[in-house]
Amino acid sequence: MIGQFHGKVALVTGASSGIGRATAIAFARAGAKVVVASRRITNSEETVHRIHELGGEAIFVKTDVSNAAKVEVLVNKTIDYYDRLDYACNNAGVITSSLLTNMLEEDWNHILDVNLKGTWLCLKYEIGAMLKQGGGAIVNVASVASVVGCTGLTSYCASKGGIIALTRAAAIEYAQSGIRINAVSPGCVETDILAAVPKDKLAQLKAGHPIGRIGKSEEVAEAVLWLCSDAASFVIGHNMIIDGAYTAQ
């Protein structure tokens, strides 16, 4: 599987940390040239630095996925620099916690703008580029919150559920154009967000997973690469749940 990524180009949004960074590094390890996209400059430059340390090739493009003009620039810069776009992982996302009746309209709009609208905008311009070259593969990052309810996360659940519906519809529209579009729905994964979770709460999270632990960003990244690989050539419009059997209970 790894050999097929050599000389190809992968775009990863939200690549400044967590799943996005792990995915960018995984693409680079597999031989792809990587475009690291995020709003966070310092962290993104660290991702690029780590890829360079591995002997890989990567550039950073600052972007805001909720802004159409900036997403268009992101994809155009990718094509200008590398002449093509073979793979994309739309991972950028935000989360806030609030009960539905306490939520402010601007908070709701922000979550939907970044998570759902942002994924749509990325798809719009990524697909446009891939159509010109005859195909590609895209993976959208959703969440188990797309299939189960989570107290205090109504806006997040709605945005991630929307990503699954968007993935399926887009996959059908462009399957015959040689563009495979899928999604991954990670469960609880070790990221910067979890670093602030109290130890007792973290222990509860681990105990809630039949596997007895939470996931690693690298485990999600490997699933993204598989979905982009030729090994998944007949996998289209799928939502791969990666949660240590959490939703199987």
C-alpha positions as CSV (number, residue, x, y, z in Angstrom):
1,M,0.0,0.0,0.0
2,I,2.8,2.4,0.9
3,G,4.4,2.4,-2.5
4,Q,1.4,3.9,-4.2
5,F,1.7,7.2,-2.3
6,H,5.1,8.0,-3.7
7,G,5.1,11.1,-5.8
8,K,1.4,11.8,-5.0
9,V,0.1,14.9,-3.2
10,A,-2.0,14.9,0.0
11,L,-3.8,17.9,1.5
12,V,-4.7,17.7,5.2
13,T,-6.7,20.4,7.0
14,G,-6.5,20.9,10.8
15,A,-3.0,19.4,10.5
16,S,-1.5,21.5,13.3
17,S,-2.1,18.8,16.0
18,G,-3.9,15.6,16.9
19,I,-5.5,13.5,14.1
20,G,-4.6,16.1,11.4
21,R,-0.9,16.1,12.3
22,A,-0.8,12.3,12.6
23,T,-2.4,12.0,9.2
24,A,-0.1,14.5,7.6
25,I,2.9,12.6,9.0
26,A,1.5,9.2,7.9
27,F,1.1,10.4,4.4
28,A,4.6,11.7,4.4
29,R,6.0,8.4,5.8
30,A,4.2,6.7,2.9
31,G,6.0,8.9,0.4
32,A,3.4,11.6,-0.4
33,K,4.1,15.3,-0.6
34,V,1.9,17.0,2.0
35,V,0.1,20.3,2.2
36,V,-0.3,21.1,5.9
37,A,-3.4,23.4,6.3
38,S,-4.5,25.1,9.5
39,R,-5.2,28.5,11.1
40,R,-2.4,27.9,13.7
41,I,0.9,28.9,12.3
42,T,3.4,27.8,14.9
43,N,1.9,24.4,15.4
44,S,1.5,23.8,11.7
45,E,5.1,24.7,11.1
46,E,6.0,22.1,13.8
47,T,4.1,19.5,11.7
48,V,6.1,20.5,8.6
49,H,9.3,20.4,10.6
50,R,8.6,16.8,11.8
51,I,7.9,15.7,8.2
52,H,11.1,17.3,7.1
53,E,13.0,15.4,9.9
54,L,11.6,12.2,8.4
55,G,13.0,13.1,5.0
56,G,9.6,14.0,3.7
57,E,8.3,17.0,1.7
58,A,5.7,19.4,3.0
59,I,4.5,23.0,2.9
60,F,2.2,25.0,5.2
61,V,-0.7,27.0,3.9
62,K,-2.6,29.1,6.5
63,T,-6.3,28.8,5.9
64,D,-9.8,29.1,7.4
65,V,-12.0,26.4,6.1
66,S,-15.2,28.4,6.9
67,N,-14.1,31.0,4.4
68,A,-14.7,30.1,0.7
69,A,-12.1,32.5,-0.7
70,K,-9.4,31.1,1.6
71,V,-10.3,27.5,0.8
72,E,-10.1,28.2,-2.9
73,V,-6.6,29.8,-2.3
74,L,-5.6,26.7,-0.3
75,V,-6.4,24.3,-3.2
76,N,-5.0,26.7,-5.8
77,K,-1.7,27.0,-3.9
78,T,-1.6,23.2,-3.7
79,I,-1.9,22.9,-7.5
80,D,0.5,25.8,-8.1
81,Y,3.2,24.2,-5.9
82,Y,2.7,20.5,-6.6
83,D,0.8,20.5,-9.9
84,R,-1.8,18.1,-8.6
85,L,-4.0,16.9,-5.7
86,D,-4.4,13.2,-5.2
87,Y,-5.7,12.9,-1.6
88,A,-7.4,15.1,0.9
89,C,-8.3,14.6,4.5
90,N,-10.8,17.2,5.7
91,N,-10.1,17.2,9.4
92,A,-10.4,20.8,10.6
93,G,-13.0,21.1,13.3
94,V,-14.0,22.8,16.5
95,I,-16.0,21.9,19.6
96,T,-17.7,23.7,22.4
97,S,-19.9,22.4,25.2
98,S,-23.2,23.9,26.2
99,L,-26.7,22.6,26.8
100,L,-29.0,23.4,23.9
101,T,-31.1,26.0,25.7
102,N,-28.0,27.8,27.0
103,M,-26.3,27.9,23.6
104,L,-25.7,31.2,22.0
105,E,-26.6,31.5,18.3
106,E,-23.1,32.7,17.4
107,D,-21.7,29.6,19.1
108,W,-24.0,27.3,17.1
109,N,-23.1,29.2,13.9
110,H,-19.4,28.9,14.5
111,I,-19.5,25.1,15.0
112,L,-21.6,24.6,11.9
113,D,-19.5,27.0,9.9
114,V,-16.2,25.3,10.6
115,N,-17.3,21.7,10.9
116,L,-20.0,21.3,8.3
117,K,-19.7,24.3,6.0
118,G,-15.9,24.0,6.1
119,T,-16.1,20.3,5.0
120,W,-18.4,21.3,2.1
121,L,-16.1,24.1,1.0
122,C,-13.1,21.8,1.1
123,L,-15.0,19.2,-0.9
124,K,-16.1,21.8,-3.4
125,Y,-12.6,22.9,-4.4
126,E,-10.8,19.6,-3.9
127,I,-13.3,17.8,-6.1
128,G,-12.9,20.6,-8.7
129,A,-9.2,20.0,-8.8
130,M,-9.5,16.2,-8.9
131,L,-12.0,16.3,-11.8
132,K,-9.4,18.0,-13.9
133,Q,-6.9,15.2,-13.4
134,G,-9.3,12.3,-13.5
135,G,-9.8,11.2,-10.0
136,G,-8.6,11.1,-6.4
137,A,-9.6,10.1,-2.9
138,I,-11.1,12.2,0.0
139,V,-11.7,11.3,3.6
140,N,-13.8,13.6,5.8
141,V,-13.3,13.4,9.6
142,A,-16.6,13.1,11.5
143,S,-17.0,11.6,14.9
144,V,-18.9,8.9,16.8
145,A,-21.0,12.0,17.9
146,S,-22.5,11.6,14.4
147,V,-24.2,8.4,15.5
148,V,-24.7,8.7,19.2
149,G,-26.1,11.6,21.3
150,C,-23.7,13.5,23.6
151,T,-24.9,15.7,26.4
152,G,-23.8,19.3,26.0
153,L,-22.7,18.8,22.4
154,T,-25.8,19.3,20.3
155,S,-24.2,21.6,17.8
156,Y,-21.1,19.3,17.5
157,C,-23.3,16.2,17.0
158,A,-25.4,18.0,14.4
159,S,-22.3,19.2,12.5
160,K,-20.7,15.7,12.5
161,G,-24.0,14.0,11.5
162,G,-24.2,16.5,8.7
163,I,-20.7,15.5,7.5
164,I,-21.8,11.9,7.2
165,A,-24.8,12.9,5.1
166,L,-22.7,15.2,3.0
167,T,-20.1,12.4,2.5
168,R,-22.7,9.9,1.2
169,A,-24.3,12.4,-1.1
170,A,-21.0,13.7,-2.5
171,A,-19.7,10.1,-2.9
172,I,-22.7,9.2,-5.1
173,E,-22.3,12.3,-7.2
174,Y,-18.6,11.7,-8.1
175,A,-18.1,8.0,-7.9
176,Q,-18.2,7.6,-11.7
177,S,-15.7,10.5,-12.0
178,G,-13.0,8.4,-10.3
179,I,-13.2,10.3,-7.0
180,R,-13.8,8.2,-3.9
181,I,-15.2,10.0,-0.9
182,N,-15.5,8.4,2.5
183,A,-15.6,9.4,6.2
184,V,-14.0,8.3,9.5
185,S,-15.8,8.7,12.8
186,P,-13.2,8.5,15.6
187,G,-14.3,7.9,19.2
188,C,-12.4,9.3,22.1
189,V,-8.8,9.9,21.0
190,E,-5.7,11.2,22.7
191,T,-5.4,14.8,21.6
192,D,-4.5,18.2,23.1
193,I,-8.1,18.6,24.2
194,L,-7.9,15.5,26.4
195,A,-4.7,16.7,28.0
196,A,-6.9,19.0,30.2
197,V,-9.3,16.3,31.3
198,P,-8.9,15.4,35.0
199,K,-7.4,12.0,35.6
200,D,-10.6,10.6,37.2
201,K,-12.7,11.6,34.2
202,L,-10.1,10.2,31.9
203,A,-10.2,6.9,33.7
204,Q,-14.0,6.8,33.3
205,L,-13.6,7.5,29.5
206,K,-11.1,4.6,29.2
207,A,-13.4,2.3,31.2
208,G,-16.3,3.1,28.9
209,H,-14.5,1.5,26.0
210,P,-14.6,-2.3,25.7
211,I,-11.0,-2.3,24.6
212,G,-10.1,-0.6,27.9
213,R,-8.4,2.5,26.5
214,I,-8.9,5.5,24.3
215,G,-7.6,5.7,20.8
216,K,-4.5,7.2,19.4
217,S,-4.3,9.8,16.6
218,E,-2.0,7.5,14.6
219,E,-4.7,4.8,14.6
220,V,-7.1,7.1,12.9
221,A,-4.4,8.3,10.5
222,E,-3.8,4.7,9.4
223,A,-7.5,4.2,8.6
224,V,-7.4,7.4,6.6
225,L,-4.5,6.2,4.5
226,W,-6.2,2.8,3.9
227,L,-9.3,4.5,2.7
228,C,-7.2,6.6,0.3
229,S,-5.3,3.5,-0.9
230,D,-6.0,1.2,-3.8
231,A,-6.8,-1.5,-1.3
232,A,-10.1,0.5,-0.7
233,S,-10.9,1.0,-4.4
234,F,-14.5,-0.4,-4.0
235,V,-15.1,1.5,-0.7
236,I,-17.1,4.6,-1.5
237,G,-19.6,6.6,0.7
238,H,-18.6,4.7,3.8
239,N,-18.4,5.9,7.4
240,M,-15.7,4.0,9.2
241,I,-16.2,4.1,12.9
242,I,-12.9,3.9,14.9
243,D,-13.8,3.7,18.5
244,G,-12.6,0.6,20.3
245,A,-16.1,-0.9,20.2
246,Y,-17.6,2.0,22.1
247,T,-20.7,2.3,19.8
248,A,-21.0,-1.5,19.6
249,Q,-22.2,-1.7,23.2
